[in-house]
């Protein structure tokens, strides 16, 4: 087998699983999922397009975006290898299990519960939460506090919907912003890393229809703030 040149291997994306239909990997914090106004080329999407083309400039192979993770968020991310697979995964996204770890400031009064609101993004790309159904799209977040320290709480999230910045906005709205969240936190943060990680993604495979579960280890800075058996 011809060795794939290192320059074509995806940066910021540790591949966990690849088959004829999908690519699943652990996205590094700071890596862009898709193109943004300030960066159109240095993305996981672009790197994976190069990966599936194996350095062949004449190849028309591509990967297709199924979902996104915020730039500062790490963890499990899946791409489709065809439009047909992309549509299947998106159409079945409600049946996909999406579990996250988050470390938030303070101790939550309710140790578990469901946060539900309507989210809408403004012209400055800031997402706002409302109880008015006419002011955004429904977002539902289940949470459970796993461990507390004097300053922080480790929270496990079951994401029932997948709206932009949903977890960050919902936890901030509860008065417990995610550690390192300069956008939705309470003023500038001394913590440079966003403590939000996509830990588990469980899907129905588009070809054999079997349930597949993918997990990604948390970044080291989680364990420094709250030691815990994250596995």
Secondary structure, 3 states (H helix, E strand, C coil): CCCCCHHHCCCCEEEEEECCCEEEEEECCCCECCCECCECCCEHHHHHHHHHHCCCCCCCCCCEECCCCCCCCEEEEEEECCHHHHHHHHHCHHHCEEEEEEEEECCCCCCEEEEEEEEEECCCCCEEEECCCCCCEEEEEEEEEEEECCCEEEEEEEECCCCCCHHHHHHHHCCCCECCCCCCCCCCCCCCCCCEEEEEEEEECCCCCCEEEEECCCCHHHHHHCCCCCC
